[in-house]
Amino acid sequence: MINSLKCIIFDFDNTLVKSNIDFPKMKIEMARLTNNFGLEFGSEEEIPHKYTAGNIIDKAESFDKRNGTMLVPELWQVVEEFERKGMENITIDQDVLSMLNSMKSFKIETTLLTNNACNPTVEVLKRFNILDYFSMIVAREDVKKMKPDKEGIDLILFKMNLHPDEVIFIGDSWVDAKAANEAGVPFVLIRNDLLDAQKYGITIWKHIRSMAELVQIIKK
């Protein structure tokens, strides 16, 4: 598989960079807002594990159509506020730049797939001087359905004329794994030793703990 590798798709948060977005709290706040409109998602303890932000927004969109409400714009405001706060003290591991340089020398394309908005993502990549390493960036504005849907991966494959066997996707969550599995792309889990593959019904091709480890795997 490594011999045929032409492109790597990277997740953004806690894969390429270490953000401080509190995703569990964000989803709970979103659910609290929907409750005010009469759209309930159940126990707050279960919400972070049971739903993605995209799931909540999809259900809210259907709710708005049925009831003539404007819940979705308010939900996006919650998401954007959490993203803004989470990116204030964002950091990047030292081995990320080294890894990107290695991929360039290996002639392997690097792309990015994120559920975040495009503009703040690009701003962070510029801040760390790594924007030019990415042949393509797919953010939430570019798709109708975010991860765990495979639409973003399919878009990258189509635009770059790639077969799933020529690509790997690297991420840190079940959402990333689910998208990769559905697209037929091997999934590489970075860090996150606690991710329960059986619980989420996902397949993990390889598990790495650093970008330096990724370079060593590809070198072999």
C-alpha positions in Angstrom: 0.0 0.0 0.0 2.8 2.4 0.9 4.4 1.9 -2.5 1.3 3.1 -4.2 0.8 6.1 -1.8 0.3 9.4 -3.7 -1.6 11.5 -1.2 -2.2 11.9 2.6 -5.4 13.5 3.9 -5.0 15.1 7.3 -7.5 16.1 9.9 -6.9 19.5 11.4 -7.7 19.7 15.1 -5.5 17.6 17.4 -3.9 15.9 14.3 -1.9 18.6 12.5 -2.3 21.2 15.3 -3.3 21.1 18.9 -6.4 23.3 19.5 -8.3 23.9 22.6 -11.8 23.6 21.2 -13.9 22.0 23.9 -16.0 19.8 21.6 -18.0 18.0 24.3 -19.0 21.3 25.9 -19.8 22.8 22.5 -22.2 19.9 21.6 -23.9 20.2 25.0 -24.4 24.0 24.5 -25.8 23.3 21.1 -28.2 20.7 22.5 -29.3 23.1 25.3 -30.2 25.7 22.6 -32.2 23.2 20.6 -34.1 22.2 23.8 -35.4 25.8 24.0 -37.0 25.3 20.7 -38.4 21.8 21.6 -35.8 19.7 19.8 -34.3 17.4 22.4 -31.2 15.1 22.1 -31.4 13.3 25.5 -29.1 13.2 28.4 -26.2 15.7 28.5 -23.9 12.9 29.6 -24.5 11.0 26.4 -24.5 13.9 23.9 -20.7 14.3 23.4 -20.4 10.6 22.6 -23.6 10.1 20.7 -23.7 13.1 18.4 -21.4 15.2 16.3 -22.0 18.9 15.7 -23.0 18.0 12.2 -25.6 15.6 13.5 -27.1 18.2 15.7 -27.2 20.8 12.9 -28.7 18.3 10.4 -31.5 17.5 12.8 -32.0 21.2 13.5 -32.2 21.9 9.7 -35.1 19.4 9.4 -36.7 20.9 12.5 -36.5 24.4 11.0 -38.1 23.3 7.7 -41.0 21.7 9.6 -41.6 24.5 12.0 -40.5 27.6 10.2 -37.9 28.3 13.0 -34.3 29.7 12.6 -32.4 27.4 14.9 -29.5 26.5 12.5 -28.0 30.1 12.3 -28.0 30.3 16.1 -26.3 26.9 16.3 -23.6 28.0 13.9 -23.0 31.0 16.2 -22.3 28.6 19.1 -19.9 26.6 16.9 -18.0 29.6 15.7 -17.6 31.0 19.2 -16.1 27.8 20.5 -13.8 27.6 17.5 -12.7 31.1 18.0 -11.9 30.5 21.6 -10.2 27.2 20.9 -7.8 28.6 18.3 -6.6 31.4 20.5 -3.8 29.3 22.1 -3.3 26.8 19.3 0.0 25.0 19.1 1.8 22.7 16.7 4.3 19.9 17.3 7.8 20.4 16.1 7.8 17.3 14.0 4.9 18.4 11.8 7.0 20.7 9.6 9.7 18.0 9.4 7.0 15.5 8.3 5.6 17.9 5.7 9.1 18.4 4.2 9.6 14.7 4.1 6.3 14.2 2.2 7.4 16.8 -0.2 10.7 15.0 -0.8 8.8 11.7 -1.2 6.6 13.5 -3.8 3.5 12.6 -1.8 0.7 15.2 -1.9 -0.7 16.5 1.4 -4.3 17.7 1.8 -6.5 18.8 4.6 -10.1 17.8 5.5 -11.7 19.7 8.5 -15.1 20.3 9.9 -13.9 23.8 10.9 -14.6 26.9 8.8 -12.1 27.6 6.0 -10.9 31.2 7.0 -9.7 30.5 10.6 -8.1 27.2 9.4 -6.2 29.0 6.7 -5.2 31.7 9.2 -3.7 29.1 11.5 -1.8 27.4 8.7 -0.4 30.8 7.7 0.6 31.5 11.3 2.7 28.4 11.3 4.0 28.9 7.8 2.6 25.6 6.5 -0.2 26.7 4.2 1.8 26.2 1.0 2.4 22.5 1.8 -1.3 21.6 1.1 -2.5 20.9 -2.4 -6.1 21.1 -1.3 -8.1 22.1 1.7 -11.7 21.0 2.2 -13.5 22.8 5.0 -17.2 22.6 6.1 -18.3 25.2 3.6 -17.1 23.0 0.8 -19.5 20.0 1.5 -23.1 19.4 2.2 -22.3 16.8 4.9 -19.3 17.0 7.2 -17.4 14.1 8.7 -18.3 11.4 9.6 -19.8 11.5 6.2 -17.3 10.6 3.4 -18.3 13.5 1.1 -15.1 15.5 1.9 -12.8 12.5 1.1 -14.7 11.7 -2.1 -14.3 15.4 -3.1 -10.5 15.2 -2.7 -10.3 11.9 -4.5 -12.3 13.3 -7.4 -10.6 16.7 -7.7 -7.1 15.1 -7.5 -8.0 12.1 -9.7 -7.0 9.6 -7.0 -8.1 6.1 -6.2 -8.8 5.2 -2.5 -5.8 2.8 -2.6 -3.5 5.7 -3.4 -4.5 7.6 -0.3 -4.4 7.4 3.5 -6.3 9.6 6.0 -4.8 10.6 9.3 -7.0 11.7 12.2 -7.6 11.4 15.9 -11.2 10.5 16.3 -13.9 8.1 15.3 -15.5 10.8 13.1 -12.3 10.7 11.0 -12.2 6.9 11.0 -15.8 6.6 10.0 -15.4 8.9 7.0 -12.2 7.1 5.8 -13.9 3.7 6.2 -16.9 4.7 4.2 -14.7 6.1 1.5 -12.6 2.9 1.3 -9.4 4.8 2.4 -7.1 3.3 5.0 -7.3 5.2 8.3 -4.3 6.0 10.4 -5.1 7.0 14.0 -2.7 9.4 15.6 -2.4 9.4 19.4 -5.8 8.8 21.1 -5.0 5.5 22.7 -8.5 5.4 24.3 -10.4 5.3 21.0 -12.6 2.1 21.1 -12.8 0.9 17.5 -15.4 -1.8 18.3 -17.7 0.7 20.1 -17.8 2.9 17.0 -17.7 0.2 14.4 -14.6 1.5 12.8 -11.4 0.0 11.3 -8.0 1.4 12.1 -5.2 0.5 9.6 -2.3 1.8 11.7 -1.9 3.6 15.0 0.9 6.1 15.3 1.8 8.5 18.2 3.7 11.1 16.3 4.3 12.5 12.8 7.9 11.3 13.0 6.5 7.8 13.3 4.5 8.4 10.1 7.6 9.3 8.2 9.4 6.1 9.4 6.4 4.0 8.2 6.4 5.6 4.7 10.2 5.3 4.4 10.0 1.5 4.8 
